[in-house]
Amino acid sequence: MAGCAADSFTNFSPAAFKCLAAKAAKYGVKIEGDSGSAGASGFTISWNYDRAGSKLTIQCTKKPIIFGCGVVRSQVKEQVQDCIASSK
């Protein structure tokens, strides 16, 4: 199992972070605290949320080999962008 490159998002509000944590929980991933690492179903993500700078950095650090990083990162970006849009 290999990891993927990190992605960073700016203008990320506390409401968007709460949204993302709720979305992740649906997949069994508990995002607790502004930084950390959690996993489920062979995937592990790490994140760092800078509340003062409104910036989220998120990375899939472990994934099943059958999933390419492009697919994983695309899904992460889609969920993050959805939370950014819904929190405005």
C-alpha positions in Angstrom: 0.0 0.0 0.0 1.3 3.4 -1.0 0.4 7.0 -0.2 -0.5 9.9 -2.4 0.7 13.6 -2.6 -1.0 16.0 -0.2 -3.5 18.6 -1.3 -4.1 22.0 0.3 -7.2 24.1 0.3 -7.5 27.8 1.2 -10.5 29.7 2.5 -11.5 26.6 4.5 -14.0 27.6 7.2 -14.8 25.8 10.5 -18.2 25.0 9.0 -16.5 23.3 6.0 -14.2 21.4 8.4 -17.3 20.1 10.3 -18.9 19.1 7.0 -15.8 17.2 5.9 -15.6 15.4 9.3 -19.3 14.3 8.9 -18.6 13.1 5.3 -15.6 11.1 6.4 -17.5 9.6 9.3 -19.9 8.0 6.8 -16.9 6.0 5.5 -15.8 5.1 9.0 -13.0 7.7 9.2 -13.1 9.8 12.4 -11.6 13.2 11.9 -11.1 14.5 15.4 -9.1 17.6 16.1 -7.4 20.0 13.8 -4.6 17.6 12.9 -4.2 13.9 13.0 -4.5 10.6 11.1 -7.3 8.1 10.8 -8.3 5.2 8.6 -10.8 2.6 7.5 -11.1 0.0 4.8 -7.4 0.0 3.9 -7.2 3.8 3.6 -5.5 6.2 5.9 -5.6 9.9 5.7 -3.8 12.6 7.6 -4.9 16.2 7.9 -3.8 19.5 9.3 -6.4 22.3 9.6 -5.0 25.8 10.3 -8.0 27.6 11.6 -6.2 31.0 11.8 -5.1 30.7 8.2 -8.3 29.0 7.0 -6.2 26.3 5.3 -6.6 22.6 5.2 -3.9 20.2 4.1 -5.1 16.6 3.6 -3.2 13.5 2.3 -4.1 9.9 1.7 -1.0 8.2 3.3 -2.1 4.6 2.7 -4.4 3.0 0.2 -5.0 -0.3 -1.4 -2.8 -0.7 -4.5 -5.8 -1.2 -6.8 -6.8 2.5 -6.3 -4.7 5.0 -8.1 -3.7 8.3 -6.5 -5.5 10.2 -9.2 -8.8 8.6 -8.3 -8.3 9.0 -4.6 -7.2 12.6 -4.8 -10.1 13.4 -7.1 -12.6 12.0 -4.6 -11.0 13.9 -1.7 -11.0 17.2 -3.7 -14.7 16.6 -4.7 -15.7 16.1 -1.1 -13.7 19.1 0.1 -15.0 21.4 -2.6 -18.6 20.3 -1.8 -18.1 21.2 1.9 -16.5 24.6 0.9 -19.5 25.4 -1.3 -22.1 24.2 1.2 -20.6 26.3 4.0 -20.9 29.6 2.3 
